[in-house]
Amino acid sequence: MPPLQLDPHLTSVSQDMADHVARRDTLQTPRHSSSSLSRRTQTSEYRTAAGAENLGAGYSTLTQAITGWKNSPGHNSNLLSRHVTHMGIARTNRADGTYRNFWVMTLAAPGTPAAASGGPTAALPVPAR
């Protein structure tokens, strides 16, 4: 499987979602759905044929977030999907609240408008305190 390509548009989508969940101090949001992901990744200039999204909270480093996703079957499936070729990743840190760090990885494959559809989404369990 070829490595994923870092995509500025998907990084922007990831940052928007990381800011959103950080403001709420929770991963629970109606924005975390396949239909919402499809709407958030599609623009007139950017279309996706497949997509997935991993959320995580409470991890202080990218390595910890990736390890958490790898250890979660749903998240790991997104990471290893042969249907995605591009990714964006972002973190938002808040000074107060329950989790402090919120991570979002958006995965997609650029495609044609007719083929565009949302894919699976998964919220990462938060680390035990």
Biotite code that builds the C-alpha atoms (Angstrom):
import biotite.structure as struc

atoms = struc.array([
    struc.Atom([0.000, 0.000, 0.000], chain_id="A", res_id=1, res_name="MET", atom_name="CA", element="C"),
    struc.Atom([1.508, 3.385, -0.953], chain_id="A", res_id=2, res_name="PRO", atom_name="CA", element="C"),
    struc.Atom([1.927, 6.032, 1.743], chain_id="A", res_id=3, res_name="PRO", atom_name="CA", element="C"),
    struc.Atom([-0.834, 8.582, 2.185], chain_id="A", res_id=4, res_name="LEU", atom_name="CA", element="C"),
    struc.Atom([-0.203, 12.037, 0.741], chain_id="A", res_id=5, res_name="GLN", atom_name="CA", element="C"),
    struc.Atom([-0.599, 15.021, 3.069], chain_id="A", res_id=6, res_name="LEU", atom_name="CA", element="C"),
    struc.Atom([-3.346, 17.220, 1.639], chain_id="A", res_id=7, res_name="ASP", atom_name="CA", element="C"),
    struc.Atom([-3.755, 20.913, 2.619], chain_id="A", res_id=8, res_name="PRO", atom_name="CA", element="C"),
    struc.Atom([-7.532, 20.849, 2.060], chain_id="A", res_id=9, res_name="HIS", atom_name="CA", element="C"),
    struc.Atom([-7.973, 17.780, 4.280], chain_id="A", res_id=10, res_name="LEU", atom_name="CA", element="C"),
    struc.Atom([-5.699, 19.367, 6.896], chain_id="A", res_id=11, res_name="THR", atom_name="CA", element="C"),
    struc.Atom([-8.004, 22.399, 6.905], chain_id="A", res_id=12, res_name="SER", atom_name="CA", element="C"),
    struc.Atom([-11.054, 20.116, 7.282], chain_id="A", res_id=13, res_name="VAL", atom_name="CA", element="C"),
    struc.Atom([-9.282, 18.333, 10.142], chain_id="A", res_id=14, res_name="SER", atom_name="CA", element="C"),
    struc.Atom([-8.400, 21.608, 11.854], chain_id="A", res_id=15, res_name="GLN", atom_name="CA", element="C"),
    struc.Atom([-11.987, 22.842, 11.627], chain_id="A", res_id=16, res_name="ASP", atom_name="CA", element="C"),
    struc.Atom([-13.246, 19.632, 13.250], chain_id="A", res_id=17, res_name="MET", atom_name="CA", element="C"),
    struc.Atom([-10.515, 19.668, 15.922], chain_id="A", res_id=18, res_name="ALA", atom_name="CA", element="C"),
    struc.Atom([-11.482, 23.249, 16.820], chain_id="A", res_id=19, res_name="ASP", atom_name="CA", element="C"),
    struc.Atom([-15.160, 22.251, 16.898], chain_id="A", res_id=20, res_name="HIS", atom_name="CA", element="C"),
    struc.Atom([-14.749, 19.284, 19.273], chain_id="A", res_id=21, res_name="VAL", atom_name="CA", element="C"),
    struc.Atom([-12.297, 21.239, 21.460], chain_id="A", res_id=22, res_name="ALA", atom_name="CA", element="C"),
    struc.Atom([-14.829, 24.059, 21.881], chain_id="A", res_id=23, res_name="ARG", atom_name="CA", element="C"),
    struc.Atom([-17.376, 21.433, 22.947], chain_id="A", res_id=24, res_name="ARG", atom_name="CA", element="C"),
    struc.Atom([-14.797, 19.544, 25.094], chain_id="A", res_id=25, res_name="ASP", atom_name="CA", element="C"),
    struc.Atom([-16.203, 16.266, 23.759], chain_id="A", res_id=26, res_name="THR", atom_name="CA", element="C"),
    struc.Atom([-15.958, 13.997, 20.730], chain_id="A", res_id=27, res_name="LEU", atom_name="CA", element="C"),
    struc.Atom([-19.741, 13.641, 20.679], chain_id="A", res_id=28, res_name="GLN", atom_name="CA", element="C"),
    struc.Atom([-21.052, 15.834, 17.867], chain_id="A", res_id=29, res_name="THR", atom_name="CA", element="C"),
    struc.Atom([-23.521, 15.474, 15.012], chain_id="A", res_id=30, res_name="PRO", atom_name="CA", element="C"),
    struc.Atom([-20.709, 16.595, 12.688], chain_id="A", res_id=31, res_name="ARG", atom_name="CA", element="C"),
    struc.Atom([-19.020, 13.214, 13.203], chain_id="A", res_id=32, res_name="HIS", atom_name="CA", element="C"),
    struc.Atom([-20.986, 11.216, 10.628], chain_id="A", res_id=33, res_name="SER", atom_name="CA", element="C"),
    struc.Atom([-20.350, 9.981, 7.128], chain_id="A", res_id=34, res_name="SER", atom_name="CA", element="C"),
    struc.Atom([-22.864, 12.419, 5.612], chain_id="A", res_id=35, res_name="SER", atom_name="CA", element="C"),
    struc.Atom([-21.314, 15.362, 7.466], chain_id="A", res_id=36, res_name="SER", atom_name="CA", element="C"),
    struc.Atom([-17.818, 14.261, 6.463], chain_id="A", res_id=37, res_name="LEU", atom_name="CA", element="C"),
    struc.Atom([-18.880, 14.181, 2.833], chain_id="A", res_id=38, res_name="SER", atom_name="CA", element="C"),
    struc.Atom([-20.317, 17.711, 3.094], chain_id="A", res_id=39, res_name="ARG", atom_name="CA", element="C"),
    struc.Atom([-17.222, 19.012, 4.914], chain_id="A", res_id=40, res_name="ARG", atom_name="CA", element="C"),
    struc.Atom([-14.723, 17.593, 2.417], chain_id="A", res_id=41, res_name="THR", atom_name="CA", element="C"),
    struc.Atom([-16.553, 18.539, -0.796], chain_id="A", res_id=42, res_name="GLN", atom_name="CA", element="C"),
    struc.Atom([-16.044, 21.928, -2.411], chain_id="A", res_id=43, res_name="THR", atom_name="CA", element="C"),
    struc.Atom([-16.554, 23.109, -5.954], chain_id="A", res_id=44, res_name="SER", atom_name="CA", element="C"),
    struc.Atom([-12.818, 22.526, -6.533], chain_id="A", res_id=45, res_name="GLU", atom_name="CA", element="C"),
    struc.Atom([-12.334, 19.430, -4.372], chain_id="A", res_id=46, res_name="TYR", atom_name="CA", element="C"),
    struc.Atom([-14.316, 16.203, -4.638], chain_id="A", res_id=47, res_name="ARG", atom_name="CA", element="C"),
    struc.Atom([-13.724, 12.928, -2.855], chain_id="A", res_id=48, res_name="THR", atom_name="CA", element="C"),
    struc.Atom([-14.615, 9.412, -3.924], chain_id="A", res_id=49, res_name="ALA", atom_name="CA", element="C"),
    struc.Atom([-14.118, 7.942, -0.439], chain_id="A", res_id=50, res_name="ALA", atom_name="CA", element="C"),
    struc.Atom([-13.525, 9.289, 3.022], chain_id="A", res_id=51, res_name="GLY", atom_name="CA", element="C"),
    struc.Atom([-13.028, 8.424, 6.674], chain_id="A", res_id=52, res_name="ALA", atom_name="CA", element="C"),
    struc.Atom([-12.311, 10.373, 9.835], chain_id="A", res_id=53, res_name="GLU", atom_name="CA", element="C"),
    struc.Atom([-10.612, 9.497, 13.112], chain_id="A", res_id=54, res_name="ASN", atom_name="CA", element="C"),
    struc.Atom([-11.087, 11.618, 16.235], chain_id="A", res_id=55, res_name="LEU", atom_name="CA", element="C"),
    struc.Atom([-9.108, 11.413, 19.443], chain_id="A", res_id=56, res_name="GLY", atom_name="CA", element="C"),
    struc.Atom([-8.993, 13.286, 22.731], chain_id="A", res_id=57, res_name="ALA", atom_name="CA", element="C"),
    struc.Atom([-6.590, 13.414, 25.647], chain_id="A", res_id=58, res_name="GLY", atom_name="CA", element="C"),
    struc.Atom([-3.426, 12.357, 23.829], chain_id="A", res_id=59, res_name="TYR", atom_name="CA", element="C"),
    struc.Atom([-0.584, 14.827, 24.294], chain_id="A", res_id=60, res_name="SER", atom_name="CA", element="C"),
    struc.Atom([1.439, 13.726, 21.255], chain_id="A", res_id=61, res_name="THR", atom_name="CA", element="C"),
    struc.Atom([0.749, 12.651, 17.695], chain_id="A", res_id=62, res_name="LEU", atom_name="CA", element="C"),
    struc.Atom([2.502, 9.343, 18.402], chain_id="A", res_id=63, res_name="THR", atom_name="CA", element="C"),
    struc.Atom([0.070, 8.628, 21.253], chain_id="A", res_id=64, res_name="GLN", atom_name="CA", element="C"),
    struc.Atom([-2.944, 9.473, 19.068], chain_id="A", res_id=65, res_name="ALA", atom_name="CA", element="C"),
    struc.Atom([-1.714, 7.260, 16.214], chain_id="A", res_id=66, res_name="ILE", atom_name="CA", element="C"),
    struc.Atom([-1.013, 4.408, 18.645], chain_id="A", res_id=67, res_name="THR", atom_name="CA", element="C"),
    struc.Atom([-4.521, 4.777, 20.068], chain_id="A", res_id=68, res_name="GLY", atom_name="CA", element="C"),
    struc.Atom([-5.997, 4.652, 16.562], chain_id="A", res_id=69, res_name="TRP", atom_name="CA", element="C"),
    struc.Atom([-3.896, 1.612, 15.642], chain_id="A", res_id=70, res_name="LYS", atom_name="CA", element="C"),
    struc.Atom([-5.151, -0.191, 18.772], chain_id="A", res_id=71, res_name="ASN", atom_name="CA", element="C"),
    struc.Atom([-8.809, 0.484, 17.912], chain_id="A", res_id=72, res_name="SER", atom_name="CA", element="C"),
    struc.Atom([-10.219, -1.849, 15.225], chain_id="A", res_id=73, res_name="PRO", atom_name="CA", element="C"),
    struc.Atom([-12.458, 0.801, 13.625], chain_id="A", res_id=74, res_name="GLY", atom_name="CA", element="C"),
    struc.Atom([-9.758, 3.450, 13.548], chain_id="A", res_id=75, res_name="HIS", atom_name="CA", element="C"),
    struc.Atom([-7.110, 1.052, 12.338], chain_id="A", res_id=76, res_name="ASN", atom_name="CA", element="C"),
    struc.Atom([-9.424, -0.019, 9.530], chain_id="A", res_id=77, res_name="SER", atom_name="CA", element="C"),
    struc.Atom([-9.636, 3.634, 8.452], chain_id="A", res_id=78, res_name="ASN", atom_name="CA", element="C"),
    struc.Atom([-5.831, 3.972, 8.602], chain_id="A", res_id=79, res_name="LEU", atom_name="CA", element="C"),
    struc.Atom([-5.348, 0.875, 6.454], chain_id="A", res_id=80, res_name="LEU", atom_name="CA", element="C"),
    struc.Atom([-8.175, 1.490, 3.994], chain_id="A", res_id=81, res_name="SER", atom_name="CA", element="C"),
    struc.Atom([-7.121, 0.879, 0.405], chain_id="A", res_id=82, res_name="ARG", atom_name="CA", element="C"),
    struc.Atom([-9.835, 3.338, -0.663], chain_id="A", res_id=83, res_name="HIS", atom_name="CA", element="C"),
    struc.Atom([-8.082, 6.460, 0.650], chain_id="A", res_id=84, res_name="VAL", atom_name="CA", element="C"),
    struc.Atom([-4.932, 8.058, -0.722], chain_id="A", res_id=85, res_name="THR", atom_name="CA", element="C"),
    struc.Atom([-4.744, 11.468, 0.979], chain_id="A", res_id=86, res_name="HIS", atom_name="CA", element="C"),
    struc.Atom([-4.857, 12.684, 4.559], chain_id="A", res_id=87, res_name="MET", atom_name="CA", element="C"),
    struc.Atom([-5.005, 15.759, 6.713], chain_id="A", res_id=88, res_name="GLY", atom_name="CA", element="C"),
    struc.Atom([-4.291, 15.896, 10.431], chain_id="A", res_id=89, res_name="ILE", atom_name="CA", element="C"),
    struc.Atom([-4.735, 18.552, 13.077], chain_id="A", res_id=90, res_name="ALA", atom_name="CA", element="C"),
    struc.Atom([-4.683, 19.114, 16.820], chain_id="A", res_id=91, res_name="ARG", atom_name="CA", element="C"),
    struc.Atom([-6.365, 21.735, 18.943], chain_id="A", res_id=92, res_name="THR", atom_name="CA", element="C"),
    struc.Atom([-5.204, 22.290, 22.487], chain_id="A", res_id=93, res_name="ASN", atom_name="CA", element="C"),
    struc.Atom([-7.363, 23.964, 25.095], chain_id="A", res_id=94, res_name="ARG", atom_name="CA", element="C"),
    struc.Atom([-6.096, 25.417, 28.363], chain_id="A", res_id=95, res_name="ALA", atom_name="CA", element="C"),
    struc.Atom([-8.938, 23.960, 30.417], chain_id="A", res_id=96, res_name="ASP", atom_name="CA", element="C"),
    struc.Atom([-11.518, 21.213, 30.157], chain_id="A", res_id=97, res_name="GLY", atom_name="CA", element="C"),
    struc.Atom([-11.521, 17.453, 30.375], chain_id="A", res_id=98, res_name="THR", atom_name="CA", element="C"),
    struc.Atom([-9.149, 16.395, 27.602], chain_id="A", res_id=99, res_name="TYR", atom_name="CA", element="C"),
    struc.Atom([-6.995, 19.421, 26.640], chain_id="A", res_id=100, res_name="ARG", atom_name="CA", element="C"),
    struc.Atom([-5.859, 17.888, 23.297], chain_id="A", res_id=101, res_name="ASN", atom_name="CA", element="C"),
    struc.Atom([-8.168, 17.001, 20.427], chain_id="A", res_id=102, res_name="PHE", atom_name="CA", element="C"),
    struc.Atom([-6.844, 15.222, 17.323], chain_id="A", res_id=103, res_name="TRP", atom_name="CA", element="C"),
    struc.Atom([-8.562, 14.744, 13.964], chain_id="A", res_id=104, res_name="VAL", atom_name="CA", element="C"),
    struc.Atom([-7.332, 12.808, 10.938], chain_id="A", res_id=105, res_name="MET", atom_name="CA", element="C"),
    struc.Atom([-9.357, 13.129, 7.752], chain_id="A", res_id=106, res_name="THR", atom_name="CA", element="C"),
    struc.Atom([-8.697, 10.520, 5.064], chain_id="A", res_id=107, res_name="LEU", atom_name="CA", element="C"),
    struc.Atom([-9.990, 10.710, 1.501], chain_id="A", res_id=108, res_name="ALA", atom_name="CA", element="C"),
    struc.Atom([-9.436, 9.854, -2.128], chain_id="A", res_id=109, res_name="ALA", atom_name="CA", element="C"),
    struc.Atom([-9.911, 12.649, -4.643], chain_id="A", res_id=110, res_name="PRO", atom_name="CA", element="C"),
    struc.Atom([-12.550, 11.647, -7.156], chain_id="A", res_id=111, res_name="GLY", atom_name="CA", element="C"),
    struc.Atom([-15.294, 12.827, -9.429], chain_id="A", res_id=112, res_name="THR", atom_name="CA", element="C"),
    struc.Atom([-18.476, 14.496, -8.147], chain_id="A", res_id=113, res_name="PRO", atom_name="CA", element="C"),
    struc.Atom([-20.631, 11.556, -9.260], chain_id="A", res_id=114, res_name="ALA", atom_name="CA", element="C"),
    struc.Atom([-18.555, 9.120, -7.207], chain_id="A", res_id=115, res_name="ALA", atom_name="CA", element="C"),
    struc.Atom([-18.324, 11.279, -4.074], chain_id="A", res_id=116, res_name="ALA", atom_name="CA", element="C"),
    struc.Atom([-19.638, 9.669, -0.924], chain_id="A", res_id=117, res_name="SER", atom_name="CA", element="C"),
    struc.Atom([-18.885, 9.699, 2.771], chain_id="A", res_id=118, res_name="GLY", atom_name="CA", element="C"),
    struc.Atom([-17.113, 6.820, 4.419], chain_id="A", res_id=119, res_name="GLY", atom_name="CA", element="C"),
    struc.Atom([-16.833, 5.412, 7.899], chain_id="A", res_id=120, res_name="PRO", atom_name="CA", element="C"),
    struc.Atom([-16.074, 7.602, 10.845], chain_id="A", res_id=121, res_name="THR", atom_name="CA", element="C"),
    struc.Atom([-14.718, 6.563, 14.203], chain_id="A", res_id=122, res_name="ALA", atom_name="CA", element="C"),
    struc.Atom([-14.214, 8.407, 17.485], chain_id="A", res_id=123, res_name="ALA", atom_name="CA", element="C"),
    struc.Atom([-11.181, 7.314, 19.453], chain_id="A", res_id=124, res_name="LEU", atom_name="CA", element="C"),
    struc.Atom([-11.796, 6.227, 23.019], chain_id="A", res_id=125, res_name="PRO", atom_name="CA", element="C"),
    struc.Atom([-10.158, 8.645, 25.416], chain_id="A", res_id=126, res_name="VAL", atom_name="CA", element="C"),
    struc.Atom([-7.259, 7.429, 27.547], chain_id="A", res_id=127, res_name="PRO", atom_name="CA", element="C"),
    struc.Atom([-8.030, 6.367, 31.104], chain_id="A", res_id=128, res_name="ALA", atom_name="CA", element="C"),
    struc.Atom([-7.259, 9.010, 33.692], chain_id="A", res_id=129, res_name="ARG", atom_name="CA", element="C"),
])
